[in-house]
Amino acid sequence: MPFNTELTRALGIKVPVVQGGMQWVGYAELASAVSNGGGLGILTALTQPTPEDLRKEIGRCRTMTKNPFGVNLTLLPALVPPDYGAYAQVIIDEGIRIVETAGNSPGPVIKQLKAAGCTILHKCTTIRHAQSAVKLGVDFLSIDGFECAGHVGEHDITNFILLSRARQSLGVPFIASGGFADGQGLAAALALGACGINMGTRFMCTVEAPIHQNIKQAIVDAQETDTELVLRRWRNTSRLFANKVAKEAVKIEKESQTGKFEEVAPYVSGKRGRQVFLNGDKDFGVWTAGQVIGLIHDIPTCEELVSRIEREAIDAMKQTQGLFVGEGQQPVGAIGTVGKNTNNPGAEVWGVGKSKL
Ligand SMILES: Cc1cc2nc3c(=O)[nH]c(=O)nc-3n(C[C@H](O)[C@H](O)[C@H](O)COP(=O)(O)O)c2cc1C
C-alpha cells in the first residue's frame, strides 16, 4: 500500500524513507538499492574526489536504478574547502533534481540549486537553523535529533522535542532524522508531524552498503550506549562508534591542558576512519554511528528493510487506531485489569540470550 505524504508525492517514491548522505558509504550500490526498494537513495557528493568523479558516479547509479535518487552535498569547515559550486553544477548538469544539503553557510549552494529547479532537503539540528533555511527557500527540512550519527550540533535536543518544535514553528514540511530504524519509528514520526524519516546508520547495516562485513556485524553486536561524543570542546561535536580510538580521543579532549586541536587530530583522522570500512578493523580509526545501533539486529537487503518498515508502520498505525473507542461504545476487555502489553501483541523479542537483553 503506497504512502501518501508530502514527501512521497514530491519525490515520486513509494515509502517515505530517505537514506541520508554518508561519507565513504553513500556510493551508487547503496543509493540505487534504497531507491529500488521504494525509498529515496542518496549519493554522497564528497565521497567522490572531484566533481567529474561525481558525474561518473551519478551515471553509474542511473544504470542501477530507474527510480528517483538524490545527491547529498555537505558543507563543512575545512582548511581547503572543496569547490562546492562545481559539485553543485555537476548535480544540476546531470539532471539530478533532489538534493540533500547539510552543514554551514549553505546559502550560495542552495541558491544555485534552487535556480536550476532542484527540490532541496536541508538537514539541520536546531529550529533556528531550520528557520534560516526556510528563508533560503528549501522545500523540506530534515530535522536531525541529538540521537543521530555524525554532527549532532551543540544543543543536545532529542527528537521528541525537536520534531514537535518543528511542527509548531516551521511553515514547510519536514522529515525526522536520527534514531530511526523501523516502521514503529516511522509511524511515530508521522504522528509528530513529519512527512517521512531519514536514516543513516540503519542503512549502513544492509547487504548492499559497500562497507566491510565486520563493521556491519559490529553494529549488530552494539547497544544504544555504544557511541561517544567527540570534539565538543571545539564546538564541532560528532557522535561516533565507541571504539578504542574514539574513547582515547575523548580522554585526550577532557584531559588536555593546552586545548589544542592538534593533540586530538591524529585520533579523529578521516583517512583512518575510511580504512575501517575497507579493512574491517573496527578499532583502526573513528567512524560515525548513531544511538540507533541499539535497535539494529540484522543485515537485510535494502528492499527487505524498506518493505519491512512499510509493513510495520502500517501495522503500528492500525494498532493505535484500535486504542480508542467511538462515542457511546464500550471498551473491549475488563476494566481494572493489567495484562500483557495489548498495544504490542505481535512484539518480536530480539536478541534473546544476546547482549542486548
Ligand atoms: C557513516 C556515516 C557517515 C555520514 N556522513 C554524512 C555526511 O557526509 N553528510 C551528512 O549530511 N550526513 C552524514 N551522516 C548523517 C546521516 O546522513 C544521517 O543524518 C544520520 O545518520 C541520521 O541518524 P541515524 O544514523 O540515527 O539514522 C553520516 C552518517 C553516518 C552513519
The ligand as an SDF file (V2000), in Angstrom:
LIG
                    3D

 31 33  0  0  0  0  0  0  0  0999 V2000
   28.8590    6.6420    8.3680 C   0  0  0  0  0  0  0  0  0  0  0  0
   28.0630    7.9030    8.3110 C   0  0  0  0  0  0  0  0  0  0  0  0
   28.5190    8.9790    7.5610 C   0  0  0  0  0  0  0  0  0  0  0  0
   27.7590   10.1540    7.4800 C   0  0  0  0  0  0  0  0  0  0  0  0
   28.1990   11.1810    6.6810 N   0  0  0  0  0  0  0  0  0  0  0  0
   27.3880   12.2490    6.4730 C   0  0  0  0  0  0  0  0  0  0  0  0
   27.7490   13.2550    5.5360 C   0  0  0  0  0  0  0  0  0  0  0  0
   28.8000   13.2040    4.9030 O   0  0  0  0  0  0  0  0  0  0  0  0
   26.8940   14.2960    5.3560 N   0  0  0  0  0  0  0  0  0  0  0  0
   25.7080   14.3890    6.0270 C   0  0  0  0  0  0  0  0  0  0  0  0
   24.9610   15.3320    5.8030 O   0  0  0  0  0  0  0  0  0  0  0  0
   25.3520   13.4630    6.9410 N   0  0  0  0  0  0  0  0  0  0  0  0
   26.1560   12.3980    7.1640 C   0  0  0  0  0  0  0  0  0  0  0  0
   25.7560   11.4200    8.0390 N   0  0  0  0  0  0  0  0  0  0  0  0
   24.4670   11.5780    8.7710 C   0  0  0  0  0  0  0  0  0  0  0  0
   23.3080   10.8680    8.0550 C   0  0  0  0  0  0  0  0  0  0  0  0
   23.0400   11.3920    6.7920 O   0  0  0  0  0  0  0  0  0  0  0  0
   22.0270   10.9790    8.8810 C   0  0  0  0  0  0  0  0  0  0  0  0
   21.6650   12.3270    9.0410 O   0  0  0  0  0  0  0  0  0  0  0  0
   22.1730   10.3510   10.2480 C   0  0  0  0  0  0  0  0  0  0  0  0
   22.8540    9.1300   10.1360 O   0  0  0  0  0  0  0  0  0  0  0  0
   20.8180   10.1300   10.8930 C   0  0  0  0  0  0  0  0  0  0  0  0
   20.9610    9.4730   12.1210 O   0  0  0  0  0  0  0  0  0  0  0  0
   20.8510    7.8740   12.2910 P   0  0  0  0  0  0  0  0  0  0  0  0
   22.1970    7.3600   11.9880 O   0  0  0  0  0  0  0  0  0  0  0  0
   20.4070    7.7050   13.6800 O   0  0  0  0  0  0  0  0  0  0  0  0
   19.8500    7.3670   11.2850 O   0  0  0  0  0  0  0  0  0  0  0  0
   26.5230   10.2560    8.1690 C   0  0  0  0  0  0  0  0  0  0  0  0
   26.0800    9.1650    8.9390 C   0  0  0  0  0  0  0  0  0  0  0  0
   26.8200    8.0040    9.0070 C   0  0  0  0  0  0  0  0  0  0  0  0
   26.2950    6.8460    9.8200 C   0  0  0  0  0  0  0  0  0  0  0  0
  1  2  1  0
  2  3  1  0
  2 30  2  0
  3  4  2  0
  4  5  1  0
  4 28  1  0
  5  6  2  0
  6  7  1  0
  6 13  1  0
  7  8  2  0
  7  9  1  0
  9 10  1  0
 10 11  2  0
 10 12  1  0
 12 13  2  0
 13 14  1  0
 14 15  1  0
 14 28  1  0
 15 16  1  0
 16 17  1  0
 16 18  1  0
 18 19  1  0
 18 20  1  0
 20 21  1  0
 20 22  1  0
 22 23  1  0
 23 24  1  0
 24 25  2  0
 24 26  1  0
 24 27  1  0
 28 29  2  0
 29 30  1  0
 30 31  1  0
M  END
$$$$
